Amino acid sequence: MTEDTQTASAFSAPDLFYLEHRAQIEEWADLRRGASLAIDHHLRGAMSELRDHDPEWTIAGDLPQRYAGVVLAPASVDRPASVLIGAFWKPSTVMPAVRPDAPFVGIHVEPTQFEARASQTLDRIDSQDANGPHDTYKTAPPWIRWRYVVADERWWEEPNTYSQQLAGEVTALLARYGPALRSLTS
């Protein structure tokens, strides 16, 4: 074998493909980043309908690190909210039809010592309604309930349909758990 053949055989077929087409792949990756930022902008605007929700909750300005979204916090809390209910996504990678880059709805709880009490409260609500949607939610501290809201493959052809679905999921979380969570923070 020649030295060039040995070097080439050190790379797998996918590695060689990337190396040969790197410029175009990187150009396409930049397109994805641009599309993600456009999606972020669309979702922020479209989710503004959440402003017409339960007056006991208000749009919160502070979000967990790395996330964008539209979240609600108890209106009467003067300190930084310990409970946030909303739709969350990572602005630089959001892609509604691709898990794990799809937005998700969830309940975020801080500080951690409050998490167990809030989680027990939601577990009590869920135990009273065995057929409720709670079984489709996951938990991963500090998220005591969350799930992806994955869009149809060609969601951008009717982007408001997806935005309404996302807002509807937040509204459902708020209706199911909001009163109990609000009472914990009062």
N, C-alpha and C positions, 0 to 999 in steps of 0.2 A: 504494500500500500504506500502511496505517496503521502507526503506530509499534509497536503491539502485534503486528501481523502480521509485521513485520520481525523483532521479537524472537523470536517463536515459530519463525520459519523459520530462525533461527540454531541451533536444536537439531535433532538427528536424531530420528527416531521412537523409537529405544531410549532416548535421553536424555529425551525427553518422557514416555515410559512410566515411567521411573524417577522422574522428578520428581513425576509425578502419584500414584505408588503408593509413594513413598519410605518412609512410616511403616510400611506393612505389610511391605515388603521388609526394612527394618531389623529389624523384629520377628522375621521368619523367620530372618534372619542370626544373631540372638541365640539362636534355637532350635538352629541348627547348632553354635554354639560350645558350648552346653550339652551337646548330644549328643556332641560330640568329647571333652569332658572325661569324660563317662560311659563312652565307649569306652575312653579312656585308662585309667580306673580298672579296667574289666573286663579289659583286656589285661594289665595289671600283675599282677592276681590270677591270671588263668588261665595265664599263662606261668610261674607258680611251679613247674610240673612240671619245668622245666629244672634244678631243684635236684637231681634224681635223675639226673644225667648222669655223664660221665667224671670220676672223682675227681682227675684231673690238672688239671682246670679248676675254677674257682670263680666264683660270682656276683660280678661287679665292681660297685662302687658308683659309680665315676666314669664318666660318659658324655660323649661329644663334646657341645660346646655346642649348645643348642637342641633336643636330642633327649631323649626318654624311651625306655624299653625295658628289656629284660632281656638282659644281656650276660655273657659268660664271659671270664675272663682266666686265663692260666697260674697255677696255685695256688702254685708255688714262687717266684714273682717277688716280692721284697720292696719294690721301688720301684713307682711308678705303672706300670701295664701298658702295654707298647708295642704289644700286639696285643689287640684285642677282637673276639670273634665273637658275633653276636647278632641280635636283632630290634630295630629302631629305628623310632621314629615321632615326629612333632611333636605334643605333647599338645593344643595348642589348635586344631589343624586335622585331626587324624587322622580318616580316613573310609575304612574298608577296601575299599569297592567303587569308589572313585574314585582314579584315578591323576592327579596325583602325590601325593595325600594318603594313599594306602595305606601301611601299614607296609612296611618292606623288611628283608631279611636281608642281612647283609654282614660283611665283615672290615675293620676300621678299624685303621690302622697309624700310630703316632707313635713317634719323631720322623721327619721326612721322610727323613733319611739312612738309616733302617732300611727304608724303603718299597721301594727298589729290590731289596734283598736278599730281602725277603719275597716280592715279586712274582715274582722269578726262580724262587724255590723253588716257588711255586704253578704257574708256567708249566711247570716240569719235571714236576710231578705230572700236569698236564693233558696234556702231550705223550705221556705213557705210556698215556693212556686217551683215545684220539681220540673215542670215543663218549660220553664223560662229560658231565655237565650244565654244564660250564664255559662252553660256548658261549652259554648263556642269561644269563650274568653280564656286568655292565658294570664298567668301572673309571673312577674319578674321584678322584684323590688327595684325601685320604688313604685313600679306600676302594679297596682293591685287588681286591675282588670285592663286588658287590652286585646285588640285583634286587628289584623290587617283588613283593609277594605280595598280589595283588588278589583280593578275596573275590567270591563270587557276589553278585548284585544284592540279594538279600534275606537276606544272611548272618545278620542279627540274629535270625532265627527259630530258628536253631541256632548260637548264638554259640560254643559249645565246639568245634564242628566246625572253625570258622575258627581258633580259638586252637590247636587240635591241629595243624592244617596249618602254622601259623606256627612252632610249636615243632618240628615235624618237619623243616622247612627248616633251622632252626638246628642241629638234631642231625645232619642230613646234611652241612652245612658242617663241623661239628666232626669228624665221622668222616673226611671226605675230606681236610681240610687241617690239622686240629688237631695231630696228632703232629709234622708237619714244622714248623709254626709254633712249637710249644712248644719244640722243640729249638733253634730260633733264639734264643729268649729265655732259655734256661737259662744 
